[in-house]
Amino acid sequence: MIKSYYSNDISDFTAEDNSSILGKLNSAYNLENLNIKQTNAWEEQIEILKKNFTNFENGKIYFEFSIPRMGKRADNILVINGLIFILEFKVGSKTYDNSSINQVLDYSLDLKNFHDGSHNMKIVPILISTKANSLDNEIIINNDIYKPIKCNEDNLNTIITNILSLSTSTTIDTLKWESSNYKPTPTIIEAAQALYRNHNVEDITRYEAGDNLAVTTTKHSSCR
């Protein structure tokens, strides 16, 4: 599975022709599932991102970055000045619905806990409802993950710039980051070990499968 359908340095992305970017996205996508709605969404994303990234001189942008544990792809990831921004677009939306907020937060949690290159990085989830009203966002960070930011197509640049100005994070090696494997953090492993410590196989099986497995086993044995 390819990590992303398109990636480039931000400066090269903003200079590249829109049709060239779209062509690369289309060629990477499963053609059987490609539809005009997806293509139109990418076209609008490209326009919005270029408009908002004109003053960023470094960093890297990714389209459709793989989140394999969830079997999904994040719309965009921006790696810049030591921060990882996860951008989830709702093109044409006028609201910031909870399911979309949870979606971009889930992507952030997954990267933080299962993507080796993101374990020690600060992650900023941003929901972009392109036609929604501007809101005042509280900048809150917990365990290196920011509270999801809500913005529209017009204030994305302002929000990212403000967050970057408050950050003291060091630069990320993007080549090393993007090639990192998926594996759980040590704290996840420790939690699992603590959960199952002093439990035998029968206890663990019952916990994972529920009572139905024991009932099924009993009935199967009585029928033989």
WOFENLIN-V625248 format. One record per backbone hydrogen bond with DSSP energy under -1.0 kcal/mol. CO is the residue of the C=O (numbers start at 1). NH is the residue of the N-H. Records with the same first field share a line. If there is no record, write none. Layout:
CO->NH  NH
//
This chain:
3->66
6->63
8->61
9->13
10->14
12->16
17->21
18->22
19->23
20->24
21->25
22->26
23->27
24->28
25->29
30->33
35->39
36->40
37->41
38->42
39->43
40->44
41->45
42->46
43->47
44->48
45->49
46->50
47->51
48->52
49->53
53->56
59->10
60->79
61->8
62->77
63->5  6
65->74
67->70  72
72->67
74->65
75->64
76->87
77->62
78->85
79->60
80->83
83->80
84->124
85->78
86->126
87->76
88->128
90->93  130
93->131
97->101
98->102
99->103
100->104
101->105
102->106
103->107
104->108
105->109
106->110
107->111
108->112
109->113
110->114
111->115
113->185
114->183
115->118
118->121
122->84
123->146
124->86
125->149
126->88
127->151
128->90
129->132
130->153
138->140
140->147
142->145
144->123
145->142
149->127
151->129
155->159
156->160
157->161
158->162
159->163
160->164
161->165
172->174
173->177
174->178
175->179
177->180
181->116
185->189
186->190
187->191
188->192
189->193
190->194
191->195
192->196
196->199
200->204
201->205
202->206
203->207
204->208
205->209
206->210
211->215
212->216
213->217
214->218
215->219
216->220
217->221
218->222
//
